[in-house]
Structure formats: structure tokens, C-alpha cells
Amino acid sequence: MRQEKISTKNAAYQKFEVLKTNRNKRYKYNEFFVEGVRNINEAIKNKWHICSFLYTREKPMSEWAQNILSSVITDQNYELSYALMNDLSGKEDTSELMAVVRMREDDLSKLHLSDNPVIALFDRPSNRGNLGTLIRSCDALGIEALIITGHAVDLYDPEVIVSSMGSFFHVPVIRVSDNNQLFAFLDQMKIDYSGFQVVGTTAHKEHPVYHCDLTKPVLFMIGNETDGLCHAFKERSDRLVTIPMKESSSASSFNVACAATVMFYEAIRQRS
């Protein structure tokens, strides 16, 4: 394993900076930046390809960090000055270990689903925190995959990863830019899974979610935070469902991540 020491903001360091801040550069390198003990542990546990670790020797290193550096195989590691680690870290207490991780291929055909899956689609997510929270809910409630469509926030943005609390590395999340590819996938799901249904979600008064049979294979379509589900996806839904609000409530709907969590929970509740 190669090692390199960095004490100035050279080209290698500038690459780390752009992986944190620049969406286009992330996809150019096919790599993204990871910080946080839980996220690094989950990336390793779920067998993501770790390209590099960044660390410093100018502060005492924990046993956790030492064990990872000695046991995890990478392409190349970088020893930075503490000042550079501090500049790069997004945490109040400077991280002792950060990682650069290889992106995974977006391929619907490689999904490994159970005999009775619950999967979800998030149409054009526009808020990084919402996307990360929804990934966390998918993980917590056993949703087997999440599909992201359209022009959306970057899946690999550090804020998405941090807000997922480690779930990012456990839940298969696949970006699909072509609706025809998505619709072909839905058609194949209907062939492969008897009773498979596409359930669109809406804030408008439609079928209450608890009146919908969610015990069979299902895909939830979750709409954009501002515009809701696009017309094409509504047309492909077998049913539109909503979460009824209390009549006297001034709230007309939930936050999108909260609403999706309720939908997921109802599916799991019915199956239990």
C-alpha cells in the first residue's frame, strides 16, 4: 500500500476538497468523501471499495483508527498535517480519520430482492437532508432498495451521507435518469412478482394508506418536496394513497421523509 505525506494544499489535497464540494468532480473521479466513525465502519462492513484513508500523526490516534489503517486494504493512504485535517474536516472536533470511497454502479438488473419485496422510488429529491433521512428510514424498516429519478440532489453529497447515519452504505440506492428504463423495470417486476403493485403517494385526499393492501410486493413512489409526484409516475401508479390528516389540523401534509416513513411502517405493520 502506498503512503504519501501532505503538508501543503497541493494537487492531491485539492482533489479531496473538490470531492467534498463539487458534484461534477465527484463523478469525474467516480469517488466521494466520507467522514465519521459510523459511516466509515459501515462502508467497510458493507464492502465498499475504499480508495484512500486520510489521517494525521500529529495527534494521538485511537485504537479504532490504528486498527482500520492496519487492516483495511486501500489503493493509497495520505498522512496530512493536523492543520490540513482540520481544514478538511466538517466536524466541530476534527476527525482523526477520513476516507475516499469508490462510487457503485447504478444498475437495476443487479438488485437482489426477496420473494416479497418492498422497494421505494424518490422522484427528484431536492433536499439533501430529506434524502439522507429517507435512506435511513429505508434501512430501519427493511425497504430493500431506493430508486432516485430525475434531476435531483447529489446522492454522494457529504450532507446526504451524514444525515443517513451510516444507512447510506447498507441500502442499495440506484439513480435512474431515463424513465423508459424505469418503466421497463416496473414491467419486468410485474412479470417476476405476482401481485406486484406500484403505489403512488400524494398529499391530496386519495385512498388512505391503511386501506391499501401492502402485503404483496410493492414499490412506493414518493414525490418531490415541492411539486409532488410527476404526472408520468402518477399515471404508472396502480393506486394513489395518502396519509389522512386530522380534520382540525392546520397541517395539510407531512415532510416528505416523515410521510415516506409512515408509508413504509404501514407496509411492515401489515406484513407482521
C-alpha positions in Angstrom: 0.0 0.0 0.0 1.4 3.4 -1.0 1.7 6.2 1.5 2.1 10.0 0.9 2.7 12.8 3.3 0.9 16.1 2.6 1.8 19.3 4.4 0.6 21.9 1.8 -2.5 22.4 -0.2 -1.1 20.6 -3.2 -2.9 18.9 -6.1 -3.8 15.8 -4.0 -5.2 17.9 -1.2 -7.2 20.0 -3.7 -8.8 16.8 -5.0 -10.0 16.0 -1.5 -11.6 19.4 -1.3 -13.4 19.1 -4.6 -14.7 15.7 -3.7 -16.4 17.4 -0.7 -17.8 20.4 -2.6 -18.0 19.7 -6.3 -20.6 17.3 -7.7 -19.1 17.3 -11.3 -15.7 16.5 -9.9 -17.0 13.6 -7.8 -18.4 12.0 -11.0 -15.3 12.7 -12.9 -13.2 10.8 -10.4 -16.0 8.3 -9.6 -15.2 8.8 -5.9 -16.7 10.5 -2.9 -15.6 11.8 0.5 -16.6 10.1 3.8 -16.3 11.3 7.3 -17.5 9.9 10.7 -16.8 6.8 12.6 -20.2 5.1 11.8 -20.0 5.9 8.1 -16.5 4.6 7.7 -17.4 1.5 9.7 -20.4 0.8 7.6 -18.6 1.4 4.3 -16.0 -1.2 5.4 -18.6 -3.6 6.7 -20.7 -3.5 3.5 -17.6 -4.0 1.3 -17.4 -0.6 -0.5 -14.1 0.0 -2.2 -12.0 2.3 0.0 -9.6 4.2 -2.2 -7.8 6.1 0.5 -7.7 7.0 4.1 -6.6 10.4 5.3 -5.1 10.8 8.8 -2.6 12.7 10.8 0.2 11.6 13.2 0.4 15.0 14.9 -2.3 14.0 17.4 -2.7 10.7 19.3 -4.6 8.2 17.2 -7.3 6.0 18.7 -7.1 2.2 18.7 -10.1 2.2 16.3 -8.2 4.3 13.7 -5.0 2.4 14.1 -6.8 -0.9 13.6 -8.5 0.3 10.4 -5.3 1.7 8.9 -3.5 -1.6 9.6 -6.3 -4.0 8.4 -8.2 -2.3 5.5 -6.6 -2.6 2.1 -6.7 0.7 0.1 -5.1 2.0 -3.1 -3.1 4.7 -1.3 -3.2 6.5 2.1 -2.4 10.1 2.9 -0.8 11.4 6.1 -1.8 15.1 6.4 -0.7 17.8 8.8 -3.2 18.4 11.6 -3.9 21.9 10.1 -4.9 20.4 6.8 -7.1 17.7 8.5 -8.8 20.5 10.5 -9.4 22.5 7.3 -10.9 19.4 5.6 -13.0 18.1 8.4 -16.6 19.2 8.6 -16.9 18.3 12.3 -16.5 20.5 15.3 -13.9 18.2 16.7 -11.5 17.4 13.8 -11.9 13.8 12.5 -8.8 11.6 13.0 -9.7 9.5 10.0 -11.4 10.3 6.7 -11.9 8.2 3.6 -12.2 8.5 -0.1 -14.6 5.8 -1.4 -15.4 4.5 -4.9 -18.9 5.0 -6.2 -21.0 2.0 -7.1 -22.6 1.3 -10.5 -26.3 2.2 -11.0 -27.8 -1.0 -12.3 -31.3 -2.1 -11.6 -30.6 -5.5 -13.0 -28.2 -6.2 -10.2 -30.7 -5.7 -7.4 -31.1 -8.8 -5.2 -34.7 -8.8 -3.9 -36.6 -11.1 -1.6 -39.7 -13.1 -2.7 -41.9 -10.3 -1.4 -40.0 -7.1 -1.6 -40.9 -3.5 -0.5 -38.9 -1.0 -2.6 -39.2 2.7 -3.0 -38.7 5.5 -5.5 -38.0 9.1 -4.7 -38.8 11.4 -7.6 -36.4 14.4 -8.0 -35.4 14.8 -4.3 -34.4 18.5 -3.8 -33.2 18.4 -0.2 -30.1 16.6 0.9 -31.2 16.1 4.5 -34.5 14.6 3.3 -32.8 12.2 1.0 -30.4 11.1 3.8 -33.2 10.7 6.3 -35.3 8.7 3.8 -32.3 6.3 3.2 -32.1 5.9 7.0 -35.8 5.0 7.1 -35.4 2.5 4.3 -32.7 0.8 6.3 -34.6 0.9 9.6 -37.8 -0.6 8.2 -36.3 -3.1 5.7 -37.0 -1.4 2.4 -34.9 -3.4 0.0 -33.9 -0.7 -2.4 -34.4 3.0 -3.2 -34.5 4.4 -6.7 -33.8 8.1 -7.4 -35.2 9.7 -10.6 -34.8 12.9 -12.5 -32.7 16.0 -11.8 -32.0 15.6 -8.1 -29.6 16.5 -5.3 -26.4 14.5 -5.5 -26.7 11.1 -3.8 -23.0 11.3 -2.9 -23.1 14.8 -1.3 -21.5 14.6 2.2 -24.7 16.0 3.8 -26.7 13.2 2.3 -24.2 10.6 3.7 -24.0 12.2 7.1 -27.8 12.5 7.5 -28.2 8.8 6.7 -26.3 7.9 9.9 -24.5 5.1 8.2 -27.5 3.6 6.4 -26.2 5.0 3.1 -23.8 2.1 2.8 -26.4 -0.6 3.6 -29.3 0.3 1.4 -28.9 -0.1 -2.4 -29.7 3.3 -3.8 -29.8 3.5 -7.6 -30.1 6.6 -9.8 -32.2 6.3 -12.9 -32.3 9.2 -15.3 -34.3 7.5 -18.1 -38.0 7.0 -17.4 -38.2 4.4 -20.2 -35.6 2.3 -18.3 -37.6 2.7 -15.1 -40.8 1.7 -16.8 -39.2 -1.4 -18.3 -38.0 -2.3 -14.8 -41.6 -1.9 -13.5 -43.0 -4.1 -16.3 -40.4 -6.8 -15.5 -41.3 -6.6 -11.8 -45.0 -7.3 -12.7 -43.8 -10.4 -14.6 -41.5 -11.6 -11.9 -43.7 -10.9 -8.9 -47.3 -12.0 -8.8 -49.5 -9.2 -7.4 -46.7 -6.6 -7.7 -48.2 -3.1 -7.4 -46.9 0.5 -7.8 -48.3 2.7 -5.0 -48.1 6.4 -5.7 -48.1 8.8 -2.8 -49.9 12.2 -2.6 -50.8 14.9 -0.1 -54.2 15.2 -1.7 -57.2 13.3 -0.5 -56.9 9.8 -2.1 -57.2 6.3 -0.6 -55.9 6.2 3.0 -52.7 4.2 3.1 -54.1 1.9 5.7 -56.9 0.8 3.3 -54.4 -0.4 0.8 -53.2 -4.0 0.8 -49.5 -3.8 1.2 -48.8 -7.4 2.0 -47.8 -8.2 -1.6 -44.7 -7.0 -3.5 -44.9 -3.2 -3.7 -43.0 -0.2 -4.9 -43.8 3.2 -3.2 -43.4 6.2 -5.5 -42.6 9.3 -3.4 -42.9 12.8 -4.9 -40.6 15.8 -5.0 -40.8 18.0 -1.8 -42.3 21.0 -3.7 -44.2 19.5 -6.7 -45.1 16.1 -5.6 -45.1 13.1 -7.9 -44.8 13.9 -11.6 -47.7 13.2 -13.9 -45.9 10.3 -15.7 -45.4 8.5 -12.4 -49.0 9.1 -11.2 -50.1 7.5 -14.5 -48.0 4.4 -13.8 -49.3 4.0 -10.3 -51.8 1.3 -9.7 -53.2 3.3 -6.8 -52.6 6.7 -5.2 -52.6 6.8 -1.4 -52.4 9.5 1.2 -51.9 9.8 5.0 -55.1 11.4 6.3 -54.6 14.5 8.5 -56.8 15.3 11.4 -59.7 17.4 10.2 -58.9 20.2 12.7 -55.2 20.2 11.9 -53.6 23.2 10.3 -51.0 20.9 8.7 -52.0 19.7 5.2 -49.2 17.1 4.9 -46.0 15.7 6.4 -42.5 16.4 5.5 -41.7 14.1 2.6 -39.2 11.9 4.6 -41.7 11.7 7.5 -44.5 10.7 5.1 -42.4 8.0 3.4 -41.5 6.6 6.8 -45.2 6.3 7.8 -45.9 4.6 4.5 -43.0 2.1 5.0 -44.1 1.4 8.5 -47.7 0.7 7.4 -46.4 -1.9 4.9 -44.2 -3.6 7.5 -47.1 -3.5 10.1 -49.5 -5.2 7.7 -46.9 -7.9 6.9 -46.3 -8.6 10.6 
